[in-house]
Amino acid sequence: MKLSEYVKKLEDDYAICVTYKYIATILGYTKQYISQIKNEELSERNFTKLQEHFTKIKQDKGIDTANIRILNRKEHDKINISKEYLKSINMDFKYTFACLQTNEMMQPTIFEKDIVLIDTSNNRTITDGKIYCFKNDNDYIIKRVQVLKDNSLLLLNDNNKYQSQVVSFFDMECIGLVKIVIKTLSF
């Protein structure tokens, strides 16, 4: 079985989102290496290690998941994320929301229909070069940010086909810092 197929099976069996970063942590590899081998057959060693990990979680206590609301979807649309995983990436489930990317403006970093996890614990401090989720009227947008000298923000698109935009910090509500991108095949 390919690693990508195994991840899909885990998501179906446990009703959670399993990221390749989490798989890399379990196996002791880098995320980059996991990305390289995700379409290859799982080695017996890696398969056994993953099976043992998820079986132990299931036997010990089950997977303790957080129901994370997807901001730009219907109220009841949520994604289940392991609280253990959130803790491993320094995110508190109480301050975590998700957002669906609805355009190609942030490609190749974030593709249309990818889901991002947003840390809302500190939405008042903005750091140059980081990616944030903002609410503008009733729309959620995901942009890389550059803080300008007059405290306005330059909203950058990673896709060079789209122009940057200068806005006042007070024109939009900063929801929070994008911490994780969950690559999706379909939604």
C-alpha beads as a LAMMPS data file, in Angstrom:
LAMMPS data file: protein, C-alpha beads

187 atoms
186 bonds

1 atom types
1 bond types

-500.0 500.0 xlo xhi
-500.0 500.0 ylo yhi
-500.0 500.0 zlo zhi

Masses

1 110.0

Atoms # bond

1 1 1 0.000 0.000 0.000
2 1 1 1.244 3.491 -0.840
3 1 1 1.767 5.982 1.975
4 1 1 -0.844 8.343 0.490
5 1 1 -3.385 5.491 0.428
6 1 1 -2.555 4.596 4.026
7 1 1 -3.079 8.206 5.145
8 1 1 -6.471 8.270 3.397
9 1 1 -7.396 4.993 5.147
10 1 1 -6.397 6.448 8.528
11 1 1 -8.537 9.516 7.879
12 1 1 -11.505 7.330 6.963
13 1 1 -11.032 4.864 9.843
14 1 1 -10.458 7.453 12.561
15 1 1 -12.531 10.335 11.111
16 1 1 -9.614 12.734 11.570
17 1 1 -7.258 14.725 9.396
18 1 1 -3.795 13.143 9.268
19 1 1 -1.105 15.424 7.867
20 1 1 2.177 14.316 6.354
21 1 1 3.940 16.422 8.979
22 1 1 2.325 14.255 11.675
23 1 1 3.338 11.092 9.777
24 1 1 6.902 12.457 9.547
25 1 1 6.936 13.004 13.319
26 1 1 5.743 9.449 14.000
27 1 1 8.288 7.898 11.623
28 1 1 11.169 10.183 12.588
29 1 1 11.608 11.652 9.094
30 1 1 11.492 15.184 7.750
31 1 1 8.298 16.468 6.157
32 1 1 10.245 16.955 2.922
33 1 1 11.273 13.292 2.848
34 1 1 7.696 12.172 3.491
35 1 1 6.549 14.371 0.593
36 1 1 9.053 12.587 -1.647
37 1 1 7.901 9.078 -0.680
38 1 1 4.145 9.615 -0.253
39 1 1 3.357 7.948 -3.604
40 1 1 5.683 5.002 -2.982
41 1 1 4.854 1.678 -1.369
42 1 1 5.158 1.727 2.430
43 1 1 8.119 -0.239 3.706
44 1 1 7.312 -2.994 6.186
45 1 1 9.139 -1.048 8.917
46 1 1 7.158 2.161 8.323
47 1 1 3.852 0.317 7.996
48 1 1 4.465 -1.512 11.291
49 1 1 5.481 1.685 13.085
50 1 1 2.364 3.536 11.896
51 1 1 0.097 0.589 12.740
52 1 1 1.572 0.356 16.242
53 1 1 1.191 4.099 16.806
54 1 1 -2.451 4.342 15.756
55 1 1 -3.428 1.033 17.364
56 1 1 -1.908 2.198 20.667
57 1 1 -3.819 5.465 20.509
58 1 1 -7.029 3.611 19.793
59 1 1 -6.467 1.105 22.627
60 1 1 -5.232 3.630 25.196
61 1 1 -7.893 6.262 24.931
62 1 1 -9.042 6.573 21.411
63 1 1 -7.981 9.589 19.458
64 1 1 -8.947 12.714 21.332
65 1 1 -10.002 15.067 18.588
66 1 1 -11.049 18.674 18.409
67 1 1 -13.930 19.710 16.168
68 1 1 -12.400 22.663 14.331
69 1 1 -14.884 24.953 12.598
70 1 1 -14.220 25.839 8.954
71 1 1 -14.859 29.592 8.943
72 1 1 -15.892 30.083 5.330
73 1 1 -18.223 27.085 5.151
74 1 1 -21.619 26.345 6.665
75 1 1 -21.815 26.604 10.446
76 1 1 -21.879 22.824 10.889
77 1 1 -18.885 22.150 8.608
78 1 1 -16.011 21.082 10.807
79 1 1 -12.799 19.144 10.540
80 1 1 -11.595 16.744 13.231
81 1 1 -7.963 17.231 14.217
82 1 1 -6.092 15.218 16.815
83 1 1 -5.505 17.293 19.957
84 1 1 -2.164 15.484 20.326
85 1 1 -1.154 16.693 16.868
86 1 1 -2.254 20.274 17.597
87 1 1 -0.225 20.224 20.798
88 1 1 2.807 18.908 18.870
89 1 1 2.709 22.017 16.640
90 1 1 2.098 24.403 19.572
91 1 1 -1.563 25.039 18.811
92 1 1 -4.332 25.042 21.394
93 1 1 -7.573 23.633 19.972
94 1 1 -9.521 26.387 21.779
95 1 1 -7.788 28.972 19.570
96 1 1 -7.765 27.011 16.321
97 1 1 -9.999 27.547 13.322
98 1 1 -9.803 26.290 9.758
99 1 1 -10.387 28.093 6.476
100 1 1 -10.831 26.753 2.961
101 1 1 -8.681 28.455 0.311
102 1 1 -11.126 29.482 -2.426
103 1 1 -8.771 30.736 -5.143
104 1 1 -5.336 30.244 -6.688
105 1 1 -3.782 33.486 -5.422
106 1 1 -1.498 31.778 -2.859
107 1 1 -0.197 29.020 -5.140
108 1 1 2.220 27.255 -4.966
109 1 1 2.135 27.538 -1.143
110 1 1 -1.612 27.067 -0.724
111 1 1 -3.735 25.662 -3.527
112 1 1 -7.430 26.189 -4.142
113 1 1 -9.435 23.831 -1.864
114 1 1 -6.540 23.358 0.575
115 1 1 -7.534 23.866 4.188
116 1 1 -5.418 26.002 6.492
117 1 1 -5.305 25.825 10.287
118 1 1 -5.301 29.254 11.889
119 1 1 -3.918 30.118 15.311
120 1 1 -6.173 32.863 16.697
121 1 1 -4.421 33.140 20.083
122 1 1 -2.501 36.269 19.053
123 1 1 -4.247 38.115 16.242
124 1 1 -2.907 41.556 17.198
125 1 1 0.750 40.996 16.302
126 1 1 1.610 40.702 12.607
127 1 1 5.042 39.539 11.456
128 1 1 6.556 40.284 8.035
129 1 1 6.559 37.376 5.629
130 1 1 4.043 35.243 7.543
131 1 1 0.672 34.162 6.146
132 1 1 -2.497 35.337 7.881
133 1 1 -6.235 34.915 7.520
134 1 1 -8.266 38.124 7.420
135 1 1 -11.981 38.822 7.376
136 1 1 -13.051 41.522 4.959
137 1 1 -16.812 42.143 5.181
138 1 1 -18.201 38.590 4.886
139 1 1 -15.211 37.149 3.043
140 1 1 -12.159 35.365 4.459
141 1 1 -8.862 35.916 2.662
142 1 1 -5.473 34.300 3.136
143 1 1 -2.432 36.445 2.327
144 1 1 1.254 36.762 3.031
145 1 1 1.868 40.073 4.795
146 1 1 4.484 42.778 4.768
147 1 1 4.134 45.555 7.373
148 1 1 4.868 48.969 5.878
149 1 1 6.413 51.967 7.685
150 1 1 3.047 53.721 8.149
151 1 1 1.644 50.536 9.787
152 1 1 -0.397 49.710 6.724
153 1 1 -0.160 46.191 5.326
154 1 1 0.994 44.993 1.934
155 1 1 -1.049 41.859 1.192
156 1 1 1.075 39.642 -1.030
157 1 1 -0.018 36.779 -3.249
158 1 1 2.427 33.913 -3.731
159 1 1 1.042 33.526 -7.271
160 1 1 2.769 36.195 -9.388
161 1 1 -0.253 36.480 -11.693
162 1 1 -2.008 38.557 -9.024
163 1 1 -1.073 42.014 -7.774
164 1 1 -0.375 42.921 -4.185
165 1 1 -2.703 45.233 -2.302
166 1 1 -2.011 47.890 0.346
167 1 1 -4.590 48.137 3.146
168 1 1 -4.834 49.813 6.509
169 1 1 -4.417 47.491 9.480
170 1 1 -7.857 48.675 10.603
171 1 1 -9.654 47.937 7.296
172 1 1 -9.803 44.207 7.945
173 1 1 -10.093 41.936 10.940
174 1 1 -7.046 39.731 11.445
175 1 1 -8.345 36.276 12.352
176 1 1 -4.907 34.815 12.992
177 1 1 -1.672 33.262 11.791
178 1 1 -1.822 30.395 9.309
179 1 1 0.184 27.597 10.936
180 1 1 -0.567 24.518 8.822
181 1 1 -1.706 23.845 5.261
182 1 1 -3.686 20.630 4.792
183 1 1 -3.352 19.573 1.188
184 1 1 -6.612 18.222 -0.189
185 1 1 -7.367 16.312 -3.334
186 1 1 -11.040 17.244 -3.269
187 1 1 -13.543 18.782 -0.937

Bonds

1 1 1 2
2 1 2 3
3 1 3 4
4 1 4 5
5 1 5 6
6 1 6 7
7 1 7 8
8 1 8 9
9 1 9 10
10 1 10 11
11 1 11 12
12 1 12 13
13 1 13 14
14 1 14 15
15 1 15 16
16 1 16 17
17 1 17 18
18 1 18 19
19 1 19 20
20 1 20 21
21 1 21 22
22 1 22 23
23 1 23 24
24 1 24 25
25 1 25 26
26 1 26 27
27 1 27 28
28 1 28 29
29 1 29 30
30 1 30 31
31 1 31 32
32 1 32 33
33 1 33 34
34 1 34 35
35 1 35 36
36 1 36 37
37 1 37 38
38 1 38 39
39 1 39 40
40 1 40 41
41 1 41 42
42 1 42 43
43 1 43 44
44 1 44 45
45 1 45 46
46 1 46 47
47 1 47 48
48 1 48 49
49 1 49 50
50 1 50 51
51 1 51 52
52 1 52 53
53 1 53 54
54 1 54 55
55 1 55 56
56 1 56 57
57 1 57 58
58 1 58 59
59 1 59 60
60 1 60 61
61 1 61 62
62 1 62 63
63 1 63 64
64 1 64 65
65 1 65 66
66 1 66 67
67 1 67 68
68 1 68 69
69 1 69 70
70 1 70 71
71 1 71 72
72 1 72 73
73 1 73 74
74 1 74 75
75 1 75 76
76 1 76 77
77 1 77 78
78 1 78 79
79 1 79 80
80 1 80 81
81 1 81 82
82 1 82 83
83 1 83 84
84 1 84 85
85 1 85 86
86 1 86 87
87 1 87 88
88 1 88 89
89 1 89 90
90 1 90 91
91 1 91 92
92 1 92 93
93 1 93 94
94 1 94 95
95 1 95 96
96 1 96 97
97 1 97 98
98 1 98 99
99 1 99 100
100 1 100 101
101 1 101 102
102 1 102 103
103 1 103 104
104 1 104 105
105 1 105 106
106 1 106 107
107 1 107 108
108 1 108 109
109 1 109 110
110 1 110 111
111 1 111 112
112 1 112 113
113 1 113 114
114 1 114 115
115 1 115 116
116 1 116 117
117 1 117 118
118 1 118 119
119 1 119 120
120 1 120 121
121 1 121 122
122 1 122 123
123 1 123 124
124 1 124 125
125 1 125 126
126 1 126 127
127 1 127 128
128 1 128 129
129 1 129 130
130 1 130 131
131 1 131 132
132 1 132 133
133 1 133 134
134 1 134 135
135 1 135 136
136 1 136 137
137 1 137 138
138 1 138 139
139 1 139 140
140 1 140 141
141 1 141 142
142 1 142 143
143 1 143 144
144 1 144 145
145 1 145 146
146 1 146 147
147 1 147 148
148 1 148 149
149 1 149 150
150 1 150 151
151 1 151 152
152 1 152 153
153 1 153 154
154 1 154 155
155 1 155 156
156 1 156 157
157 1 157 158
158 1 158 159
159 1 159 160
160 1 160 161
161 1 161 162
162 1 162 163
163 1 163 164
164 1 164 165
165 1 165 166
166 1 166 167
167 1 167 168
168 1 168 169
169 1 169 170
170 1 170 171
171 1 171 172
172 1 172 173
173 1 173 174
174 1 174 175
175 1 175 176
176 1 176 177
177 1 177 178
178 1 178 179
179 1 179 180
180 1 180 181
181 1 181 182
182 1 182 183
183 1 183 184
184 1 184 185
185 1 185 186
186 1 186 187
